[in-house]
Structure formats: structure tokens, C-alpha cells
């Protein structure tokens, strides 16, 4: 890819199971590298890229690296994309750096938390010098207690010195909270997003943050088809009346609104559930039991665990696939590993529709810069 014919490329760290990668891909970015330390999530990325026609470019050119991102060196670690990578020529460096240091659900240790990877992505920005940088995190990062830390992160980008190749530092054009439900995701999932452009790219161009783009999608609208599929095998026979009652009650409750924020949970704890007690109560109001994750029917056949998963007093549990729909994943995206590993990948993800909207807003500036350079 050279000159004006080349695509728009990205490198993503902390890629997880691909929520952000899917959104950015839909926005027009082509991934040179997806870096993820969790072996199940990395396998999910590899296996989906391997089979989906829309990802044929990545199949040929994208390195999915299962490694510690703090040790990532593009000139050493890239294989498939080694011939495409050039410092200063990557269009976007993106990453959803770990949330626990800033999450309201944790201790909010911030930069004192060993999981804080903001220093890492800032070092990579200096090393790679992409045209744009996008960093995703939880809303808690915007709390007043982190004002000074955010100021230092911004200063690290904006005061980055011009390097020997003449590539300057960055201008942070936006750092705001986006509500996933306003982008068609059936879930409360506020996320803070930083967007910055290299100063020679931005110049006099104006960045416009994406506006809310979709009507609210209720849990009922999102899950009605998959819930019907789960109920269908029991609509004839001994459980027919009970099965219809289960669906009808769930449907009435699920029409009330969007889901609470899904959480992936910690590897230090046991199996998957839908979050702390506050979240479980919110799920209960939507007709869903948050005490665990249901086993998924295979080829429409009963799993044998329906009394626990579907007919329990607190309402049906959701499956991993249904959780992925709540998160905004496309139905074609499959997850690897056991049920708990799969659910954690889904729960930790960045909703693809939100990533797409922000990716498209970044793309507008990159296209305008390229057109300007071409004299259009």
C-alpha cells in the first residue's frame, strides 16, 4: 500500500475478543496488528479472522499477537504486516487499556494500579507515531480524583517532541464519555474515549465527535428471537404452558429498557455471573436471572439444564450468545474457550457500534488530510 491507494491502517493493543476491532474494521480501518495477552481472546481473534470473508485483508496481513503489550516492538514482532509497517505511516493506534484501575467497581487506584497501561500506550504512540490515537476506558477515569492524571496523559501527547524524522506530537481533540445505548447498543455502558491527532495531520482541520445515532434498543427487541429459539423446544409437551408463561413474563419485563453494564469479572474469582448485586437487581427487573450464564442449546436441542437456565423462579439466565448481542457483537462472531472464558471475553468488550461511530469520526479527519496532501 503506497501513496493515495493505500488503505487506512491501525494497530490495536488490549484487543480482547475484538469488540473495538470489529467496530474500527467496519469504519474502514485495516488492522496491521491486534495484541492481546489472554489466550482465549487471542484465539477468538485468530479464528474469526480465519473464516470470515470480510476479514480477508487481515487474514493476509494482520498479526494477532498473544503477548504482554508492554513488550511489544513492531519492528521485531510483526511478521505478516512487516512489509506494510512503517513508523509514522500507521493511521491509528487504538486500545481499550485495562479498566479496573479507574472503575467504580474497584478500588480506583489509578496510576498506582499495576494494571494501568496508559504509560504503555503513550510510549507506543511515541514509538509508532501514528496519525491518530484513540484510547478507551471506563467513565470512572473522568472522576475529579483523576483530573491531574488525565492532565498528565494529555500533556504526554501534546508535549511530545518532534522526532528526528520531523514527526510532531499530538493534539487531543476530544476526551468525553459516550453512552452505548445512544448508539443502538441495548445496554448502559458509558465509556470515556480520548481522541488525538498528530499535529501535522490536524493542522486547521476540525474534528467532530459522533452524535448519538440510533433509537434505544430494549433488551426485549435485542433478545426476542434468541429467547424464542430457546423456548421453542418446550412449546409442545408437558412443559408447554410453563414455557409460554416464561417467555411472556420475560417479554413483559424485558420491554422496560436496556441492560445494565455487562462485566467480565476477574480471573481470581469463580464462574461467570452478571455482576454485583446492584446489576443483578437491574437484570431481575428485566426478567433475567443474573446468578450465572446459561448453557447454549446446540442445534436447537435441549441442554438438560433448562430447569436451572430457563425455568428458574428468577427468570431465565442469558447465554453467552445473548450477552454478545447485548454487547453489540455481530451474530457471525464466535468465541473460543469454555463458557466462563467466553463470557469474560464478551463482558470485557468495547461495543462494536460505539467503536464504529468513533472510528468513522476519526476517519473523516484522516481522509481530509489525505485529500489535502493530494491537492484535492
Residue pairs with C-beta under 8 A, 6 or more apart in sequence:
1 7
1 9
1 84
4 370
4 374
7 28
7 29
7 30
7 57
8 28
8 29
8 30
8 91
8 92
8 363
8 366
9 29
9 30
9 31
9 32
9 84
9 89
9 90
9 91
9 92
10 24
10 29
10 30
10 31
10 32
10 90
10 91
10 92
10 93
10 94
10 130
11 31
11 32
11 33
11 35
11 74
11 90
11 92
11 93
11 94
11 124
11 128
11 130
12 20
12 21
12 24
12 31
12 33
12 34
12 35
12 93
12 94
12 95
13 35
13 69
13 72
13 93
13 94
13 95
13 97
13 117
13 120
13 121
13 124
14 35
14 36
14 37
14 69
14 95
14 96
14 97
14 98
14 117
15 21
15 34
15 35
15 36
15 41
15 45
15 64
15 95
16 36
16 38
16 41
16 96
16 345
16 348
16 349
16 350
17 41
17 44
17 45
17 333
17 335
17 345
17 346
17 348
17 349
18 34
18 41
18 44
18 45
18 48
18 333
18 349
19 96
19 327
19 328
19 329
19 349
19 350
19 351
19 352
19 355
20 94
20 96
20 136
20 349
20 350
20 352
20 355
21 31
21 34
21 45
21 355
22 329
22 330
22 333
22 352
22 355
22 356
23 350
23 351
23 352
23 353
23 354
23 355
23 356
23 357
23 358
23 359
24 31
24 92
24 94
24 355
24 356
24 359
25 31
25 54
25 55
25 58
26 352
26 356
26 359
27 355
27 356
27 357
27 358
27 359
27 360
27 362
27 363
28 359
28 360
28 363
29 91
29 92
29 359
29 363
30 57
30 58
30 61
30 62
31 58
31 62
32 61
32 62
32 63
32 78
32 81
32 84
32 85
32 90
33 62
33 63
33 64
33 65
33 74
33 77
33 78
33 81
34 45
34 62
34 63
34 64
34 65
35 65
35 67
35 69
35 72
36 42
36 45
36 64
36 65
36 66
37 66
37 67
37 68
37 69
38 66
38 345
39 66
40 335
40 336
40 337
40 341
40 342
40 344
40 345
41 345
42 64
42 65
42 66
43 66
43 336
43 337
44 333
44 334
44 335
44 336
44 337
44 345
45 64
46 64
47 334
47 336
48 55
48 333
48 334
49 55
49 58
49 59
49 62
49 64
50 59
52 332
60 80
61 80
61 81
61 84
62 80
62 81
63 77
63 78
63 79
63 80
63 81
65 72
65 77
67 77
69 95
69 117
69 120
69 124
70 117
70 120
72 124
74 85
74 87
74 127
74 128
75 85
78 85
87 127
87 128
87 129
87 165
87 167
88 128
88 129
88 130
88 165
88 167
90 128
90 129
90 130
90 131
91 130
91 131
91 132
91 366
92 130
92 131
92 132
92 133
92 134
92 359
92 362
92 366
93 121
93 124
93 125
93 128
93 130
93 132
93 133
93 134
94 133
94 134
94 135
94 136
95 117
95 121
95 134
95 135
95 136
96 135
96 136
96 137
96 350
97 116
97 117
97 118
97 120
97 121
97 135
97 136
97 137
98 115
98 116
98 117
99 137
99 138
99 140
100 106
100 113
100 115
101 108
101 109
101 110
101 111
101 112
101 113
101 115
101 116
102 108
102 110
102 137
102 138
102 140
102 141
102 143
102 146
103 138
103 140
104 138
104 139
104 140
105 263
105 276
107 113
108 140
108 143
108 145
109 116
110 116
110 145
110 146
110 149
111 118
111 149
118 135
118 149
118 153
121 133
121 135
122 153
122 156
122 157
125 133
125 157
125 160
125 170
126 160
129 163
129 165
129 167
129 198
130 198
131 197
131 198
131 201
131 366
131 369
132 195
132 196
132 197
132 198
132 201
132 362
132 365
132 366
133 157
133 170
133 194
133 195
133 196
133 197
134 193
134 194
134 195
134 196
134 358
134 359
134 362
135 193
135 194
136 191
136 192
136 193
136 350
136 355
137 191
137 192
138 190
138 191
138 192
139 177
139 190
139 191
139 192
140 146
141 150
141 192
142 150
142 175
142 177
142 192
150 175
153 194
154 172
154 175
154 194
157 169
157 170
157 171
157 172
157 196
158 169
158 170
158 171
158 172
158 196
159 169
160 168
160 169
160 170
161 169
162 168
162 169
167 198
167 200
168 198
168 199
168 200
169 198
169 199
170 196
170 197
170 198
170 199
171 196
171 197
171 199
171 202
172 194
172 195
172 196
173 195
173 196
173 197
173 202
173 207
174 193
174 194
174 195
174 207
174 209
175 192
175 193
175 194
175 195
176 192
176 193
176 209
177 190
177 191
177 192
177 193
178 190
178 191
178 192
178 193
178 210
178 354
178 357
178 358
179 188
179 189
179 190
179 212
180 187
180 188
180 189
180 190
180 191
180 328
180 351
180 353
180 354
181 187
181 188
181 189
181 216
181 217
181 258
182 212
182 213
182 214
182 216
183 210
183 212
183 213
183 214
183 328
183 351
183 353
183 354
183 357
184 213
184 214
184 215
184 217
184 328
184 353
185 217
185 258
185 326
185 327
185 328
185 351
185 353
185 354
186 216
186 217
186 218
186 219
186 221
186 222
186 223
186 258
186 259
186 325
186 326
187 258
187 259
187 260
187 261
187 262
187 326
187 327
187 328
187 351
188 258
188 259
188 260
188 261
189 261
189 262
189 327
189 351
189 354
190 261
191 350
191 354
193 358
195 207
195 209
195 358
195 361
195 362
197 205
197 207
197 365
201 365
201 366
201 369
202 365
202 369
203 369
205 365
205 368
205 369
205 372
207 361
207 362
207 364
207 365
208 361
208 364
209 358
209 361
210 357
210 358
210 360
210 361
213 357
214 353
216 257
216 258
217 258
218 254
218 255
218 256
218 257
218 258
219 254
219 255
219 256
219 257
219 258
219 259
219 286
219 287
219 288
219 326
220 251
220 254
220 255
222 325
222 326
223 254
223 318
223 322
223 325
223 326
224 251
224 254
226 319
226 321
226 322
226 325
227 247
227 250
227 251
227 316
227 322
228 247
229 297
229 300
230 294
230 297
230 310
230 316
230 319
231 243
231 244
231 246
231 247
231 310
232 300
233 297
233 300
233 301
233 302
234 240
234 242
234 243
234 302
234 306
234 310
235 243
235 244
239 311
242 311
243 310
243 311
246 310
246 311
246 315
246 316
249 287
249 315
250 287
250 288
250 315
250 316
251 287
252 287
253 285
253 286
253 287
253 288
253 315
254 286
254 287
254 288
256 285
256 286
257 286
259 282
259 283
259 286
259 288
259 326
260 274
260 275
260 278
260 279
260 282
260 283
261 275
261 279
262 274
262 275
262 323
262 326
262 327
262 346
262 347
263 274
263 275
263 276
263 279
263 347
263 348
264 343
264 344
264 345
264 346
264 347
264 348
264 349
265 272
265 273
265 275
265 343
265 344
265 347
267 344
271 292
271 293
271 339
271 340
272 292
272 293
272 339
272 340
272 343
272 344
272 347
273 280
273 290
273 291
273 292
273 293
274 280
274 283
274 288
274 290
274 291
274 293
274 318
275 290
279 290
280 290
280 291
283 289
283 290
284 290
284 314
284 315
287 315
287 316
288 315
288 316
288 317
288 318
289 312
289 314
289 315
289 316
289 317
290 317
291 314
291 317
292 308
292 317
293 317
293 318
293 319
293 320
293 323
293 339
293 340
293 343
294 305
294 308
294 309
294 310
294 316
294 317
294 318
294 319
294 322
295 303
295 305
295 309
295 319
295 339
296 303
296 319
296 320
296 321
296 339
297 303
303 309
308 317
309 316
309 317
309 319
310 316
310 317
318 326
320 335
320 339
320 342
320 343
320 346
321 331
323 343
323 346
323 347
324 333
324 335
324 346
325 331
327 346
327 347
327 349
327 351
328 351
328 352
328 353
328 354
329 346
329 349
329 352
330 352
335 341
335 342
335 345
335 346
336 342
337 345
